[in-house]
């Protein structure tokens, strides 16, 4: 089970220091996302994982997927130590679940009757 942990920063320097500390603490970069004001693509990806946009305009959000309880506690501590407010933990399993696939017939309806299976 993955948990999406988000923290909102008022200053860019705080967010940069938090991300650096997370990287030094062995949190993989592919599990982190920094959402700056005006970055629609990252915001759309973040919302697809169950997150929400920053509530305050101009704020910087750092989002981390943490798979284990220990890493969740580490991420919350680092975000808090570097000045994040509105730290939230959300269930990120929504996108991890496989999608239902409906089989589609490949039968060619336009082929002549002599070629049809």
Backbone as XML, in Angstrom:
<?xml version="1.0"?>
<chain id="A" units="angstrom">
  <residue number="1" name="UNK">
    <atom name="N" x="0.842" y="-1.176" z="0.000"/>
    <atom name="CA" x="0.000" y="0.000" z="0.000"/>
    <atom name="C" x="0.886" y="1.237" z="0.000"/>
  </residue>
  <residue number="2" name="UNK">
    <atom name="N" x="0.605" y="2.146" z="-0.902"/>
    <atom name="CA" x="1.349" y="3.392" z="-0.996"/>
    <atom name="C" x="0.533" y="4.512" z="-0.383"/>
  </residue>
  <residue number="3" name="UNK">
    <atom name="N" x="1.219" y="5.404" z="0.284"/>
    <atom name="CA" x="0.588" y="6.588" z="0.830"/>
    <atom name="C" x="1.218" y="7.790" z="0.160"/>
  </residue>
  <residue number="4" name="UNK">
    <atom name="N" x="0.405" y="8.717" z="-0.282"/>
    <atom name="CA" x="0.875" y="9.953" z="-0.892"/>
    <atom name="C" x="0.925" y="11.007" z="0.200"/>
  </residue>
  <residue number="5" name="UNK">
    <atom name="N" x="2.112" y="11.509" z="0.486"/>
    <atom name="CA" x="2.306" y="12.508" z="1.527"/>
    <atom name="C" x="2.631" y="13.823" z="0.849"/>
  </residue>
  <residue number="6" name="UNK">
    <atom name="N" x="1.874" y="14.862" z="1.177"/>
    <atom name="CA" x="2.098" y="16.178" z="0.576"/>
    <atom name="C" x="2.360" y="17.207" z="1.666"/>
  </residue>
  <residue number="7" name="UNK">
    <atom name="N" x="3.241" y="18.131" z="1.347"/>
    <atom name="CA" x="3.532" y="19.247" z="2.235"/>
    <atom name="C" x="3.609" y="20.518" z="1.409"/>
  </residue>
  <residue number="8" name="UNK">
    <atom name="N" x="3.069" y="21.610" z="1.926"/>
    <atom name="CA" x="3.040" y="22.879" z="1.209"/>
    <atom name="C" x="4.047" y="23.832" z="1.835"/>
  </residue>
  <residue number="9" name="UNK">
    <atom name="N" x="4.830" y="24.479" z="0.979"/>
    <atom name="CA" x="5.854" y="25.433" z="1.407"/>
    <atom name="C" x="5.534" y="26.816" z="0.867"/>
  </residue>
  <residue number="10" name="UNK">
    <atom name="N" x="5.843" y="27.833" z="1.651"/>
    <atom name="CA" x="5.663" y="29.216" z="1.203"/>
    <atom name="C" x="6.871" y="29.707" z="0.427"/>
  </residue>
  <residue number="11" name="UNK">
    <atom name="N" x="8.069" y="29.238" z="0.793"/>
    <atom name="CA" x="9.305" y="29.704" z="0.158"/>
    <atom name="C" x="9.929" y="28.583" z="-0.664"/>
  </residue>
  <residue number="12" name="UNK">
    <atom name="N" x="10.459" y="28.963" z="-1.807"/>
    <atom name="CA" x="11.088" y="27.993" z="-2.698"/>
    <atom name="C" x="12.304" y="27.344" z="-2.038"/>
  </residue>
  <residue number="13" name="UNK">
    <atom name="N" x="13.080" y="28.118" z="-1.317"/>
    <atom name="CA" x="14.285" y="27.595" z="-0.677"/>
    <atom name="C" x="13.957" y="26.483" z="0.318"/>
  </residue>
  <residue number="14" name="UNK">
    <atom name="N" x="12.856" y="26.636" z="1.051"/>
    <atom name="CA" x="12.441" y="25.592" z="1.993"/>
    <atom name="C" x="12.138" y="24.293" z="1.250"/>
  </residue>
  <residue number="15" name="UNK">
    <atom name="N" x="11.416" y="24.400" z="0.151"/>
    <atom name="CA" x="11.054" y="23.212" z="-0.631"/>
    <atom name="C" x="12.297" y="22.547" z="-1.213"/>
  </residue>
  <residue number="16" name="UNK">
    <atom name="N" x="13.252" y="23.351" z="-1.700"/>
    <atom name="CA" x="14.485" y="22.809" z="-2.270"/>
    <atom name="C" x="15.277" y="22.059" z="-1.204"/>
  </residue>
  <residue number="17" name="UNK">
    <atom name="N" x="15.390" y="22.649" z="-0.016"/>
    <atom name="CA" x="16.119" y="21.998" z="1.069"/>
    <atom name="C" x="15.435" y="20.694" z="1.497"/>
  </residue>
  <residue number="18" name="UNK">
    <atom name="N" x="14.110" y="20.683" z="1.520"/>
    <atom name="CA" x="13.381" y="19.469" z="1.892"/>
    <atom name="C" x="13.607" y="18.365" z="0.866"/>
  </residue>
  <residue number="19" name="UNK">
    <atom name="N" x="13.557" y="18.704" z="-0.421"/>
    <atom name="CA" x="13.768" y="17.706" z="-1.469"/>
    <atom name="C" x="15.198" y="17.163" z="-1.396"/>
  </residue>
  <residue number="20" name="UNK">
    <atom name="N" x="16.172" y="18.053" z="-1.171"/>
    <atom name="CA" x="17.566" y="17.593" z="-1.032"/>
    <atom name="C" x="17.718" y="16.634" z="0.138"/>
  </residue>
  <residue number="21" name="UNK">
    <atom name="N" x="17.090" y="16.950" z="1.246"/>
    <atom name="CA" x="17.171" y="16.082" z="2.421"/>
    <atom name="C" x="16.498" y="14.735" z="2.154"/>
  </residue>
  <residue number="22" name="UNK">
    <atom name="N" x="15.377" y="14.755" z="1.445"/>
    <atom name="CA" x="14.702" y="13.502" z="1.092"/>
    <atom name="C" x="15.591" y="12.626" z="0.214"/>
  </residue>
  <residue number="23" name="UNK">
    <atom name="N" x="16.276" y="13.257" z="-0.749"/>
    <atom name="CA" x="17.172" y="12.504" z="-1.633"/>
    <atom name="C" x="18.338" y="11.926" z="-0.823"/>
  </residue>
  <residue number="24" name="UNK">
    <atom name="N" x="18.909" y="12.736" z="0.074"/>
    <atom name="CA" x="20.010" y="12.249" z="0.915"/>
    <atom name="C" x="19.549" y="11.135" z="1.855"/>
  </residue>
  <residue number="25" name="UNK">
    <atom name="N" x="18.264" y="11.101" z="2.158"/>
    <atom name="CA" x="17.705" y="10.069" z="3.035"/>
    <atom name="C" x="17.263" y="8.838" z="2.254"/>
  </residue>
  <residue number="26" name="UNK">
    <atom name="N" x="17.706" y="8.730" z="1.011"/>
    <atom name="CA" x="17.455" y="7.569" z="0.147"/>
    <atom name="C" x="16.012" y="7.421" z="-0.319"/>
  </residue>
  <residue number="27" name="UNK">
    <atom name="N" x="15.284" y="8.500" z="-0.420"/>
    <atom name="CA" x="13.947" y="8.451" z="-1.019"/>
    <atom name="C" x="14.151" y="8.564" z="-2.536"/>
  </residue>
  <residue number="28" name="UNK">
    <atom name="N" x="13.705" y="7.572" z="-3.317"/>
    <atom name="CA" x="13.922" y="7.608" z="-4.769"/>
    <atom name="C" x="13.252" y="8.816" z="-5.429"/>
  </residue>
  <residue number="29" name="UNK">
    <atom name="N" x="13.949" y="9.395" z="-6.400"/>
    <atom name="CA" x="13.425" y="10.573" z="-7.107"/>
    <atom name="C" x="12.132" y="10.269" z="-7.853"/>
  </residue>
  <residue number="30" name="UNK">
    <atom name="N" x="11.960" y="9.027" z="-8.313"/>
    <atom name="CA" x="10.752" y="8.709" z="-9.067"/>
    <atom name="C" x="9.513" y="8.642" z="-8.184"/>
  </residue>
  <residue number="31" name="UNK">
    <atom name="N" x="9.692" y="8.691" z="-6.864"/>
    <atom name="CA" x="8.553" y="8.718" z="-5.946"/>
    <atom name="C" x="8.238" y="10.132" z="-5.464"/>
  </residue>
  <residue number="32" name="UNK">
    <atom name="N" x="9.023" y="11.117" z="-5.925"/>
    <atom name="CA" x="8.828" y="12.512" z="-5.502"/>
    <atom name="C" x="8.340" y="13.365" z="-6.655"/>
  </residue>
  <residue number="33" name="UNK">
    <atom name="N" x="7.557" y="14.374" z="-6.315"/>
    <atom name="CA" x="7.093" y="15.339" z="-7.312"/>
    <atom name="C" x="6.999" y="16.708" z="-6.638"/>
  </residue>
  <residue number="34" name="UNK">
    <atom name="N" x="7.547" y="17.717" z="-7.296"/>
    <atom name="CA" x="7.439" y="19.089" z="-6.809"/>
    <atom name="C" x="6.486" y="19.826" z="-7.723"/>
  </residue>
  <residue number="35" name="UNK">
    <atom name="N" x="5.466" y="20.432" z="-7.141"/>
    <atom name="CA" x="4.447" y="21.111" z="-7.930"/>
    <atom name="C" x="4.555" y="22.607" z="-7.667"/>
  </residue>
  <residue number="36" name="UNK">
    <atom name="N" x="4.995" y="23.319" z="-8.688"/>
    <atom name="CA" x="5.159" y="24.766" z="-8.608"/>
    <atom name="C" x="3.930" y="25.446" z="-9.185"/>
  </residue>
  <residue number="37" name="UNK">
    <atom name="N" x="3.707" y="26.710" z="-8.842"/>
    <atom name="CA" x="2.576" y="27.425" z="-9.449"/>
    <atom name="C" x="2.732" y="27.468" z="-10.968"/>
  </residue>
  <residue number="38" name="UNK">
    <atom name="N" x="1.689" y="27.112" z="-11.674"/>
    <atom name="CA" x="1.691" y="27.188" z="-13.132"/>
    <atom name="C" x="2.200" y="25.940" z="-13.842"/>
  </residue>
  <residue number="39" name="UNK">
    <atom name="N" x="2.460" y="24.853" z="-13.143"/>
    <atom name="CA" x="2.913" y="23.622" z="-13.797"/>
    <atom name="C" x="1.729" y="22.666" z="-13.922"/>
  </residue>
  <residue number="40" name="UNK">
    <atom name="N" x="1.023" y="22.800" z="-14.996"/>
    <atom name="CA" x="-0.222" y="22.042" z="-15.179"/>
    <atom name="C" x="0.000" y="20.548" z="-15.348"/>
  </residue>
  <residue number="41" name="UNK">
    <atom name="N" x="1.050" y="20.154" z="-16.060"/>
    <atom name="CA" x="1.275" y="18.727" z="-16.317"/>
    <atom name="C" x="1.541" y="17.981" z="-15.009"/>
  </residue>
  <residue number="42" name="UNK">
    <atom name="N" x="2.397" y="18.527" z="-14.169"/>
    <atom name="CA" x="2.689" y="17.873" z="-12.892"/>
    <atom name="C" x="1.465" y="17.874" z="-11.980"/>
  </residue>
  <residue number="43" name="UNK">
    <atom name="N" x="0.711" y="18.961" z="-12.025"/>
    <atom name="CA" x="-0.499" y="19.032" z="-11.213"/>
    <atom name="C" x="-1.508" y="17.983" z="-11.668"/>
  </residue>
  <residue number="44" name="UNK">
    <atom name="N" x="-1.646" y="17.804" z="-12.975"/>
    <atom name="CA" x="-2.580" y="16.802" z="-13.492"/>
    <atom name="C" x="-2.147" y="15.396" z="-13.069"/>
  </residue>
  <residue number="45" name="UNK">
    <atom name="N" x="-0.851" y="15.118" z="-13.113"/>
    <atom name="CA" x="-0.357" y="13.806" z="-12.685"/>
    <atom name="C" x="-0.581" y="13.609" z="-11.189"/>
  </residue>
  <residue number="46" name="UNK">
    <atom name="N" x="-0.389" y="14.664" z="-10.425"/>
    <atom name="CA" x="-0.595" y="14.598" z="-8.978"/>
    <atom name="C" x="-2.065" y="14.339" z="-8.651"/>
  </residue>
  <residue number="47" name="UNK">
    <atom name="N" x="-2.959" y="15.020" z="-9.347"/>
    <atom name="CA" x="-4.393" y="14.826" z="-9.115"/>
    <atom name="C" x="-4.835" y="13.432" z="-9.548"/>
  </residue>
  <residue number="48" name="UNK">
    <atom name="N" x="-4.187" y="12.866" z="-10.560"/>
    <atom name="CA" x="-4.528" y="11.516" z="-11.008"/>
    <atom name="C" x="-4.194" y="10.474" z="-9.942"/>
  </residue>
  <residue number="49" name="UNK">
    <atom name="N" x="-3.236" y="10.791" z="-9.072"/>
    <atom name="CA" x="-2.872" y="9.873" z="-7.995"/>
    <atom name="C" x="-3.725" y="10.089" z="-6.751"/>
  </residue>
  <residue number="50" name="UNK">
    <atom name="N" x="-4.677" y="10.989" z="-6.814"/>
    <atom name="CA" x="-5.564" y="11.207" z="-5.681"/>
    <atom name="C" x="-5.269" y="12.468" z="-4.897"/>
  </residue>
  <residue number="51" name="UNK">
    <atom name="N" x="-4.258" y="13.231" z="-5.297"/>
    <atom name="CA" x="-3.909" y="14.467" z="-4.601"/>
    <atom name="C" x="-4.799" y="15.626" z="-5.028"/>
  </residue>
  <residue number="52" name="UNK">
    <atom name="N" x="-4.571" y="16.766" z="-4.434"/>
    <atom name="CA" x="-5.328" y="17.965" z="-4.793"/>
    <atom name="C" x="-4.352" y="19.111" z="-5.006"/>
  </residue>
  <residue number="53" name="UNK">
    <atom name="N" x="-4.764" y="20.166" z="-5.693"/>
    <atom name="CA" x="-3.857" y="21.290" z="-5.926"/>
    <atom name="C" x="-3.581" y="22.053" z="-4.636"/>
  </residue>
  <residue number="54" name="UNK">
    <atom name="N" x="-2.469" y="22.804" z="-4.592"/>
    <atom name="CA" x="-2.201" y="23.627" z="-3.409"/>
    <atom name="C" x="-3.358" y="24.593" z="-3.149"/>
  </residue>
  <residue number="55" name="UNK">
    <atom name="N" x="-3.718" y="24.756" z="-1.890"/>
    <atom name="CA" x="-4.852" y="25.618" z="-1.550"/>
    <atom name="C" x="-4.495" y="27.090" z="-1.645"/>
  </residue>
  <residue number="56" name="UNK">
    <atom name="N" x="-3.236" y="27.420" z="-1.390"/>
    <atom name="CA" x="-2.815" y="28.817" z="-1.423"/>
    <atom name="C" x="-2.110" y="29.099" z="-2.739"/>
  </residue>
  <residue number="57" name="UNK">
    <atom name="N" x="-2.533" y="30.129" z="-3.459"/>
    <atom name="CA" x="-1.861" y="30.448" z="-4.720"/>
    <atom name="C" x="-0.418" y="30.866" z="-4.459"/>
  </residue>
  <residue number="58" name="UNK">
    <atom name="N" x="0.486" y="30.416" z="-5.317"/>
    <atom name="CA" x="1.887" y="30.760" z="-5.182"/>
    <atom name="C" x="2.672" y="29.841" z="-4.273"/>
  </residue>
  <residue number="59" name="UNK">
    <atom name="N" x="2.009" y="28.898" z="-3.617"/>
    <atom name="CA" x="2.729" y="27.987" z="-2.733"/>
    <atom name="C" x="3.307" y="26.824" z="-3.541"/>
  </residue>
  <residue number="60" name="UNK">
    <atom name="N" x="4.310" y="26.182" z="-2.972"/>
    <atom name="CA" x="4.993" y="25.075" z="-3.622"/>
    <atom name="C" x="4.650" y="23.803" z="-2.855"/>
  </residue>
  <residue number="61" name="UNK">
    <atom name="N" x="4.240" y="22.781" z="-3.584"/>
    <atom name="CA" x="3.865" y="21.526" z="-2.947"/>
    <atom name="C" x="4.894" y="20.458" z="-3.292"/>
  </residue>
  <residue number="62" name="UNK">
    <atom name="N" x="5.297" y="19.716" z="-2.282"/>
    <atom name="CA" x="6.163" y="18.559" z="-2.475"/>
    <atom name="C" x="5.326" y="17.329" z="-2.141"/>
  </residue>
  <residue number="63" name="UNK">
    <atom name="N" x="5.243" y="16.399" z="-3.092"/>
    <atom name="CA" x="4.463" y="15.178" z="-2.907"/>
    <atom name="C" x="5.395" y="13.978" z="-3.015"/>
  </residue>
  <residue number="64" name="UNK">
    <atom name="N" x="5.234" y="13.038" z="-2.092"/>
    <atom name="CA" x="6.085" y="11.856" z="-2.054"/>
    <atom name="C" x="5.202" y="10.629" z="-1.866"/>
  </residue>
  <residue number="65" name="UNK">
    <atom name="N" x="5.435" y="9.599" z="-2.697"/>
    <atom name="CA" x="4.781" y="8.303" z="-2.494"/>
    <atom name="C" x="5.664" y="7.490" z="-1.559"/>
  </residue>
  <residue number="66" name="UNK">
    <atom name="N" x="5.118" y="7.103" z="-0.439"/>
    <atom name="CA" x="5.881" y="6.337" z="0.549"/>
    <atom name="C" x="5.227" y="4.975" z="0.725"/>
  </residue>
  <residue number="67" name="UNK">
    <atom name="N" x="5.939" y="3.892" z="0.390"/>
    <atom name="CA" x="5.332" y="2.568" z="0.441"/>
    <atom name="C" x="5.251" y="1.950" z="1.830"/>
  </residue>
  <residue number="68" name="UNK">
    <atom name="N" x="6.140" y="2.323" z="2.737"/>
    <atom name="CA" x="6.195" y="1.675" z="4.041"/>
    <atom name="C" x="5.972" y="2.682" z="5.155"/>
  </residue>
  <residue number="69" name="UNK">
    <atom name="N" x="5.590" y="2.181" z="6.306"/>
    <atom name="CA" x="5.314" y="3.049" z="7.457"/>
    <atom name="C" x="6.556" y="3.833" z="7.877"/>
  </residue>
  <residue number="70" name="UNK">
    <atom name="N" x="7.714" y="3.187" z="7.875"/>
    <atom name="CA" x="8.950" y="3.862" z="8.292"/>
    <atom name="C" x="9.272" y="5.014" z="7.348"/>
  </residue>
  <residue number="71" name="UNK">
    <atom name="N" x="9.154" y="4.782" z="6.046"/>
    <atom name="CA" x="9.434" y="5.861" z="5.099"/>
    <atom name="C" x="8.379" y="6.959" z="5.183"/>
  </residue>
  <residue number="72" name="UNK">
    <atom name="N" x="7.145" y="6.617" z="5.517"/>
    <atom name="CA" x="6.110" y="7.632" z="5.697"/>
    <atom name="C" x="6.467" y="8.552" z="6.860"/>
  </residue>
  <residue number="73" name="UNK">
    <atom name="N" x="6.913" y="7.964" z="7.970"/>
    <atom name="CA" x="7.311" y="8.766" z="9.140"/>
    <atom name="C" x="8.512" y="9.643" z="8.815"/>
  </residue>
  <residue number="74" name="UNK">
    <atom name="N" x="9.469" y="9.104" z="8.062"/>
    <atom name="CA" x="10.645" y="9.870" z="7.668"/>
    <atom name="C" x="10.271" y="11.065" z="6.802"/>
  </residue>
  <residue number="75" name="UNK">
    <atom name="N" x="9.402" y="10.845" z="5.816"/>
    <atom name="CA" x="8.986" y="11.921" z="4.917"/>
    <atom name="C" x="8.254" y="13.015" z="5.696"/>
  </residue>
  <residue number="76" name="UNK">
    <atom name="N" x="7.333" y="12.637" z="6.570"/>
    <atom name="CA" x="6.589" y="13.634" z="7.367"/>
    <atom name="C" x="7.554" y="14.435" z="8.232"/>
  </residue>
  <residue number="77" name="UNK">
    <atom name="N" x="8.512" y="13.773" z="8.849"/>
    <atom name="CA" x="9.481" y="14.462" z="9.706"/>
    <atom name="C" x="10.318" y="15.456" z="8.904"/>
  </residue>
  <residue number="78" name="UNK">
    <atom name="N" x="10.818" y="15.039" z="7.744"/>
    <atom name="CA" x="11.648" y="15.928" z="6.918"/>
    <atom name="C" x="10.843" y="17.115" z="6.429"/>
  </residue>
  <residue number="79" name="UNK">
    <atom name="N" x="9.609" y="16.884" z="5.966"/>
    <atom name="CA" x="8.778" y="17.999" z="5.504"/>
    <atom name="C" x="8.505" y="18.982" z="6.637"/>
  </residue>
  <residue number="80" name="UNK">
    <atom name="N" x="8.186" y="18.455" z="7.798"/>
    <atom name="CA" x="7.899" y="19.302" z="8.958"/>
    <atom name="C" x="9.150" y="20.087" z="9.399"/>
  </residue>
  <residue number="81" name="UNK">
    <atom name="N" x="10.305" y="19.416" z="9.421"/>
    <atom name="CA" x="11.549" y="20.068" z="9.838"/>
    <atom name="C" x="11.956" y="21.213" z="8.914"/>
  </residue>
  <residue number="82" name="UNK">
    <atom name="N" x="11.549" y="21.144" z="7.663"/>
    <atom name="CA" x="11.932" y="22.181" z="6.702"/>
    <atom name="C" x="10.840" y="23.227" z="6.473"/>
  </residue>
  <residue number="83" name="UNK">
    <atom name="N" x="9.828" y="23.238" z="7.307"/>
    <atom name="CA" x="8.856" y="24.330" z="7.282"/>
    <atom name="C" x="7.590" y="24.091" z="6.494"/>
  </residue>
  <residue number="84" name="UNK">
    <atom name="N" x="7.285" y="22.856" z="6.165"/>
    <atom name="CA" x="6.046" y="22.580" z="5.431"/>
    <atom name="C" x="4.856" y="22.729" z="6.366"/>
  </residue>
  <residue number="85" name="UNK">
    <atom name="N" x="3.774" y="23.234" z="5.822"/>
    <atom name="CA" x="2.512" y="23.262" z="6.558"/>
    <atom name="C" x="1.481" y="22.544" z="5.704"/>
  </residue>
  <residue number="86" name="UNK">
    <atom name="N" x="0.361" y="22.239" z="6.288"/>
    <atom name="CA" x="-0.686" y="21.455" z="5.615"/>
    <atom name="C" x="-0.132" y="20.120" z="5.106"/>
  </residue>
  <residue number="87" name="UNK">
    <atom name="N" x="0.532" y="19.388" z="5.971"/>
    <atom name="CA" x="1.027" y="18.067" z="5.605"/>
    <atom name="C" x="-0.143" y="17.095" z="5.640"/>
  </residue>
  <residue number="88" name="UNK">
    <atom name="N" x="-0.336" y="16.393" z="4.527"/>
    <atom name="CA" x="-1.453" y="15.457" z="4.413"/>
    <atom name="C" x="-0.960" y="14.095" z="3.946"/>
  </residue>
  <residue number="89" name="UNK">
    <atom name="N" x="-1.626" y="13.074" z="4.388"/>
    <atom name="CA" x="-1.350" y="11.701" z="3.962"/>
    <atom name="C" x="-2.612" y="11.165" z="3.287"/>
  </residue>
  <residue number="90" name="UNK">
    <atom name="N" x="-2.468" y="10.767" z="2.025"/>
    <atom name="CA" x="-3.595" y="10.263" z="1.250"/>
    <atom name="C" x="-3.294" y="8.859" z="0.746"/>
  </residue>
  <residue number="91" name="UNK">
    <atom name="N" x="-4.316" y="8.059" z="0.562"/>
    <atom name="CA" x="-4.164" y="6.729" z="0.005"/>
    <atom name="C" x="-3.895" y="6.863" z="-1.493"/>
  </residue>
  <residue number="92" name="UNK">
    <atom name="N" x="-2.772" y="6.331" z="-1.955"/>
    <atom name="CA" x="-2.391" y="6.454" z="-3.363"/>
    <atom name="C" x="-2.593" y="5.148" z="-4.124"/>
  </residue>
  <residue number="93" name="UNK">
    <atom name="N" x="-3.402" y="4.257" z="-3.626"/>
    <atom name="CA" x="-3.608" y="2.965" z="-4.270"/>
    <atom name="C" x="-4.534" y="3.051" z="-5.476"/>
  </residue>
  <residue number="94" name="UNK">
    <atom name="N" x="-5.215" y="4.159" z="-5.643"/>
    <atom name="CA" x="-6.197" y="4.268" z="-6.711"/>
    <atom name="C" x="-5.587" y="4.005" z="-8.082"/>
  </residue>
  <residue number="95" name="UNK">
    <atom name="N" x="-4.405" y="4.559" z="-8.346"/>
    <atom name="CA" x="-3.777" y="4.385" z="-9.642"/>
    <atom name="C" x="-2.952" y="3.103" z="-9.714"/>
  </residue>
  <residue number="96" name="UNK">
    <atom name="N" x="-2.628" y="2.515" z="-8.572"/>
    <atom name="CA" x="-1.805" y="1.310" z="-8.576"/>
    <atom name="C" x="-2.606" y="0.069" z="-8.927"/>
  </residue>
  <residue number="97" name="UNK">
    <atom name="N" x="-3.918" y="0.128" z="-8.789"/>
    <atom name="CA" x="-4.759" y="-1.029" z="-9.077"/>
    <atom name="C" x="-4.871" y="-1.222" z="-10.590"/>
  </residue>
  <residue number="98" name="UNK">
    <atom name="N" x="-4.826" y="-2.465" z="-11.060"/>
    <atom name="CA" x="-4.939" y="-2.702" z="-12.505"/>
    <atom name="C" x="-6.339" y="-2.337" z="-13.006"/>
  </residue>
  <residue number="99" name="UNK">
    <atom name="N" x="-6.361" y="-1.822" z="-14.202"/>
    <atom name="CA" x="-7.646" y="-1.452" z="-14.794"/>
    <atom name="C" x="-8.317" y="-2.677" z="-15.402"/>
  </residue>
  <residue number="100" name="UNK">
    <atom name="N" x="-9.622" y="-2.680" z="-15.377"/>
    <atom name="CA" x="-10.391" y="-3.754" z="-15.977"/>
    <atom name="C" x="-10.246" y="-3.671" z="-17.490"/>
  </residue>
  <residue number="101" name="UNK">
    <atom name="N" x="-9.878" y="-4.770" z="-18.109"/>
    <atom name="CA" x="-9.728" y="-4.804" z="-19.554"/>
    <atom name="C" x="-10.831" y="-5.649" z="-20.153"/>
  </residue>
  <residue number="102" name="UNK">
    <atom name="N" x="-11.499" y="-5.092" z="-21.127"/>
    <atom name="CA" x="-12.607" y="-5.773" z="-21.794"/>
    <atom name="C" x="-12.078" y="-6.353" z="-23.098"/>
  </residue>
  <residue number="103" name="UNK">
    <atom name="N" x="-12.213" y="-7.670" z="-23.289"/>
    <atom name="CA" x="-11.724" y="-8.264" z="-24.542"/>
    <atom name="C" x="-12.566" y="-7.791" z="-25.728"/>
  </residue>
  <residue number="104" name="UNK">
    <atom name="N" x="-11.884" y="-7.479" z="-26.801"/>
    <atom name="CA" x="-12.549" y="-7.008" z="-28.008"/>
    <atom name="C" x="-12.348" y="-8.054" z="-29.097"/>
  </residue>
  <residue number="105" name="UNK">
    <atom name="N" x="-13.404" y="-8.395" z="-29.768"/>
    <atom name="CA" x="-13.334" y="-9.384" z="-30.834"/>
    <atom name="C" x="-12.556" y="-8.807" z="-32.011"/>
  </residue>
  <residue number="106" name="UNK">
    <atom name="N" x="-11.653" y="-9.603" z="-32.560"/>
    <atom name="CA" x="-10.874" y="-9.169" z="-33.714"/>
    <atom name="C" x="-11.444" y="-9.731" z="-35.015"/>
  </residue>
  <residue number="107" name="UNK">
    <atom name="N" x="-12.619" y="-10.198" z="-34.944"/>
    <atom name="CA" x="-13.268" y="-10.759" z="-36.123"/>
    <atom name="C" x="-13.525" y="-9.653" z="-37.143"/>
  </residue>
  <residue number="108" name="UNK">
    <atom name="N" x="-13.168" y="-9.903" z="-38.359"/>
    <atom name="CA" x="-13.316" y="-8.915" z="-39.429"/>
    <atom name="C" x="-14.701" y="-9.078" z="-40.054"/>
  </residue>
  <residue number="109" name="UNK">
    <atom name="N" x="-15.555" y="-8.104" z="-39.841"/>
    <atom name="CA" x="-16.920" y="-8.182" z="-40.358"/>
    <atom name="C" x="-17.017" y="-7.758" z="-41.812"/>
  </residue>
  <residue number="110" name="UNK">
    <atom name="N" x="-15.946" y="-7.181" z="-42.332"/>
    <atom name="CA" x="-15.989" y="-6.696" z="-43.724"/>
    <atom name="C" x="-15.346" y="-7.682" z="-44.701"/>
  </residue>
  <residue number="111" name="UNK">
    <atom name="N" x="-14.815" y="-8.775" z="-44.208"/>
    <atom name="CA" x="-14.193" y="-9.756" z="-45.099"/>
    <atom name="C" x="-15.283" y="-10.565" z="-45.804"/>
  </residue>
  <residue number="112" name="UNK">
    <atom name="N" x="-14.998" y="-11.069" z="-46.980"/>
    <atom name="CA" x="-15.978" y="-11.904" z="-47.674"/>
    <atom name="C" x="-16.291" y="-13.161" z="-46.857"/>
  </residue>
  <residue number="113" name="UNK">
    <atom name="N" x="-17.474" y="-13.684" z="-47.030"/>
    <atom name="CA" x="-17.958" y="-14.831" z="-46.243"/>
    <atom name="C" x="-17.063" y="-16.036" z="-46.402"/>
  </residue>
  <residue number="114" name="UNK">
    <atom name="N" x="-16.396" y="-16.199" z="-47.532"/>
    <atom name="CA" x="-15.525" y="-17.363" z="-47.743"/>
    <atom name="C" x="-14.253" y="-17.295" z="-46.915"/>
  </residue>
  <residue number="115" name="UNK">
    <atom name="N" x="-13.843" y="-16.092" z="-46.497"/>
    <atom name="CA" x="-12.603" y="-15.924" z="-45.720"/>
    <atom name="C" x="-12.887" y="-15.903" z="-44.215"/>
  </residue>
  <residue number="116" name="UNK">
    <atom name="N" x="-14.094" y="-15.570" z="-43.809"/>
    <atom name="CA" x="-14.436" y="-15.465" z="-42.388"/>
    <atom name="C" x="-14.217" y="-16.780" z="-41.674"/>
  </residue>
  <residue number="117" name="UNK">
    <atom name="N" x="-13.734" y="-16.758" z="-40.425"/>
    <atom name="CA" x="-13.537" y="-18.000" z="-39.679"/>
    <atom name="C" x="-14.835" y="-18.649" z="-39.270"/>
  </residue>
</chain>
